[in-house]
Amino acid sequence: MNFVCVCGKCSRTIDREFIYCPWCGERNQQNEGGQELIDDVFDQLEKKQVANISRRIASMKTKLSELEEDLGRLENLF
C-alpha cells in the first residue's frame, strides 16, 4: 500500500484506491471518481468484446460461403 488514507467511519488505515473500506464497508471519500474509472474500463472491455464478436461472425460468414461453394461443386459432380 503505497498511498494510504484513514477511513472516515472506522479510522483504520486503508489503501487510497479502495472504493470501500474493507473493515467497515464505508465508501472511501478519498477515492472520488473511482466508479467512473471502473465504468470506463468496463465500457472499453465491452467495445472490444463486441468488435471481436463482429470479426468472428464475419469470418464465419466467409467460411460458410466457401463451404456452400464447395458443396455446390460437389452436387454438380453427382
N, C-alpha and C positions, 0 to 999 in steps of 0.2 A: 504494500500500500504506500505508494509514493506521495499521493496527495490525500490527506485525511481531513475530516471535519468532525464536529461534535453533533450528535443527534439532538434536535431541539426538544424532543419529548423525554428520552431516557438518559440523555447526556453521555452516552457511550461514544467512543471513537469509532468512526466508520469510514470506509473509502468514499471519497467525494463523488465518485462516479456512480455509486449505488443510487438507484432511484428510490428504493425504500430501505429503511433501517432493518438489518437482518435480526435485530434483537427485539424490537417492539412493533415493527411494521409501519411506522410513521413515514410519510413521504419526505424525502430528503429535499429540503428547500435550497440547499447549496447546488443541487443539480437541476437547475431550471433549464428547460429546453431538451431534456433527456428523452422525453416521449417523442418529440418531433424528430430527433435524430433516429430513434428506433423506427418510427413510421417511414422516414425517408429510406432507410436501409431495406425495409420490407417492400416498399414500393419499387425500388430498384431490382430487388430479387424477383418480384412478380413480373416485371417487364422482361427480365432475362428469361424467365421460365416461359412466358408467352412467345417470345421470339424463338426460343429453342423448339417449342412445340410446333410453331408455324414452319420452321425449317424441316422438322421431321415429317410433317404432313406433306409438304411439297416433295420431299424425297420419296415418300411412299407413293404419291401420285405418279411420279416419274417411273418408278419401278413397276407400278401396276400397268401403266400404259405399255411399257416394254413387254411385260408378260402377256398382255392382251394381244399385242402384235405377234408375238411368238406363237400363241395359241391359234390365232387366225391362220398363220402359215402352216401349222401342223394340221389344222382342219382341212386345208386345201390339198394336202398330200393324200388324205384318205377319202 
